Amino acid sequence: MSEHRSESERACLARLQEMDDALARMEDELPDDMLPLGAEARTRVGFWLQRIAGGGADLSQLVEAMRDISGMMDSLTARLLLVPWDGHTGAGKLKS
């Protein structure tokens, strides 16, 4: 990370990385109908990670994007909580 990066940029990068990590963990357990939403969320997170890391990103634009991404993540999490588990502890895969 650049020494010239603002505290806000560093915080945004850290939060986006946390979101990307969480989405990556969700991926294997998402039901098939939610895979496109999960992929879209990761794409948006990746876009902003690159944009901020590259410098010069307008952080005010990020506010709206973070709201959208957070909403997507809320939908994914809610869907994961509502999917019946198949009962196999070894697989950890949820039914779709």
N, C-alpha and C positions, 0 to 999 in steps of 0.2 A: 504494500500500500504506500502511496505517496505521502511524504512528510507534509506536503502542502494541502492535503485533503482536510476539509473542515470536519469539525466534530459531527455535524449533521450528516455529512456524506458517509463518514465512518459508521455512524449509527444505522443509516439506511442500508449500507452494504451488509452490516452484520444481521439486520433483520431480514433482508432479502435472502441471505445465505441460510438463515434458520428456516425460512419458508420453503426454500428449495430442498433442503434436507428433509423437512417434514413431508413434502409432496413426494419425494423419492421413496420414503418409507411407506407411504400410503399406496403407491403404485401397484405393488404385488397383491394387495388385498382389495383393490377397487373392483366392484362388479363391472361387468362388460359395458353396461349402459353408462357408466360414469368415466370410463377411460378417456373419451374425447375431452371432457371437462378437465380432468387431471392433466392431460397433455397441454391443453390451452393455458392452464394456470402456470405450468412449468415454463412454457414458452414466454409468457409475459414476465415471469420472474427473471428468466434468463436475459431477456431484452434489457430490463432495468439494471441488472447486475453489470452487464457489458457497458451500458450507457453511463452509469455512474463511475465504474472503474476506468472508463476512457476519459473521464473528466468533462466538465462543462455541461453536465445534465441540469436541466431546470427542475429543481427539487419541488417546486410548486406543482408541476405536472405529475410528479410522482405521488403526491397526496391522493389524487383521484385514482390513479392506477392501483395504489395500495388498497383503497376502499374496494375496488373491483376484485382484486386478487383475494383479499380477505373474505369477501362474500363468496367467491368460488370455493375457497378452502372451507368455509362454514358449511356450504352445501355438500362438499365431499365428505366432511366429517360426519354430518348428520346422516348421510346415506350409509356410511360405514357402520354407524351405530344401529341402523334399522335393518341391515342385512342379516338374515339368519345364519348363524355359524353352523358349519357342517359337522361339528362334533369331533373332528380329528385333531388332536393336539399336535401331532407331528407335522402336519401339512401347514396349518395356520392359514389356509386359504378359505376365504368366505364364499358362500354360494352367491351366484348372481341371479 
